[in-house]
Amino acid sequence: MKNSTWDRRARSASTRKPAAARYAEENDAPRTRTRTFGEAGVLTSNKGLVVRVGDAEFQVTIVRSR
């Protein structure tokens, strides 16, 4: 029994690099990395993300507004 196109695509997608990594390589853009505050070891009780783009680092705090 032949594998369907869907099966082949799903298998292929699971072994490929993330879209952001592929974009960075194809367009000579800096690599990005995103981690939660907890994963990055940020000492705060806030929820948020640490986003690195090349050598720059950004901290994005997530606050519930409603």
C-alpha beads as a LAMMPS data file, in Angstrom:
LAMMPS data file: protein, C-alpha beads

66 atoms
65 bonds

1 atom types
1 bond types

-500.0 500.0 xlo xhi
-500.0 500.0 ylo yhi
-500.0 500.0 zlo zhi

Masses

1 110.0

Atoms # bond

1 1 1 0.000 0.000 0.000
2 1 1 1.401 3.382 -1.027
3 1 1 1.860 6.194 1.459
4 1 1 -0.464 9.078 0.808
5 1 1 0.843 12.539 -0.031
6 1 1 -0.390 13.679 3.395
7 1 1 1.705 11.002 5.137
8 1 1 4.836 11.959 3.197
9 1 1 4.339 15.667 3.937
10 1 1 3.719 15.036 7.620
11 1 1 6.877 12.909 7.883
12 1 1 8.891 15.494 5.960
13 1 1 7.594 18.399 8.083
14 1 1 8.564 16.640 11.295
15 1 1 12.218 16.370 10.196
16 1 1 12.592 19.878 8.747
17 1 1 13.923 22.937 10.530
18 1 1 11.435 25.398 12.040
19 1 1 10.133 28.028 9.626
20 1 1 11.999 30.860 11.383
21 1 1 15.311 29.004 11.068
22 1 1 14.733 28.280 7.380
23 1 1 13.782 31.928 6.739
24 1 1 16.913 33.155 8.532
25 1 1 19.154 30.883 6.479
26 1 1 17.469 31.660 3.153
27 1 1 17.443 35.437 3.674
28 1 1 20.708 35.956 5.547
29 1 1 18.697 37.181 8.538
30 1 1 19.832 36.787 12.141
31 1 1 18.666 33.672 13.967
32 1 1 15.952 34.066 16.555
33 1 1 15.357 32.252 19.825
34 1 1 12.305 32.550 22.061
35 1 1 12.081 31.317 25.654
36 1 1 9.715 31.922 28.537
37 1 1 10.902 34.048 31.465
38 1 1 11.170 30.839 33.512
39 1 1 13.266 29.044 30.888
40 1 1 15.546 32.075 30.549
41 1 1 15.967 32.418 34.319
42 1 1 14.457 35.914 34.500
43 1 1 13.862 36.714 38.169
44 1 1 10.333 38.093 38.094
45 1 1 6.842 36.999 39.047
46 1 1 5.522 38.305 35.707
47 1 1 4.713 36.075 32.764
48 1 1 6.605 36.787 29.568
49 1 1 8.996 35.860 26.812
50 1 1 12.637 36.560 26.076
51 1 1 13.203 36.955 22.342
52 1 1 16.723 37.033 20.911
53 1 1 17.274 38.268 17.358
54 1 1 20.922 38.082 16.449
55 1 1 22.749 39.855 19.294
56 1 1 19.683 41.840 20.444
57 1 1 17.493 40.607 23.302
58 1 1 13.920 41.694 24.020
59 1 1 11.704 40.918 26.999
60 1 1 7.981 40.859 26.329
61 1 1 5.751 40.908 29.431
62 1 1 2.340 39.314 29.120
63 1 1 -0.401 40.963 31.186
64 1 1 -4.060 40.014 31.246
65 1 1 -6.103 43.106 30.403
66 1 1 -9.598 41.756 31.133

Bonds

1 1 1 2
2 1 2 3
3 1 3 4
4 1 4 5
5 1 5 6
6 1 6 7
7 1 7 8
8 1 8 9
9 1 9 10
10 1 10 11
11 1 11 12
12 1 12 13
13 1 13 14
14 1 14 15
15 1 15 16
16 1 16 17
17 1 17 18
18 1 18 19
19 1 19 20
20 1 20 21
21 1 21 22
22 1 22 23
23 1 23 24
24 1 24 25
25 1 25 26
26 1 26 27
27 1 27 28
28 1 28 29
29 1 29 30
30 1 30 31
31 1 31 32
32 1 32 33
33 1 33 34
34 1 34 35
35 1 35 36
36 1 36 37
37 1 37 38
38 1 38 39
39 1 39 40
40 1 40 41
41 1 41 42
42 1 42 43
43 1 43 44
44 1 44 45
45 1 45 46
46 1 46 47
47 1 47 48
48 1 48 49
49 1 49 50
50 1 50 51
51 1 51 52
52 1 52 53
53 1 53 54
54 1 54 55
55 1 55 56
56 1 56 57
57 1 57 58
58 1 58 59
59 1 59 60
60 1 60 61
61 1 61 62
62 1 62 63
63 1 63 64
64 1 64 65
65 1 65 66
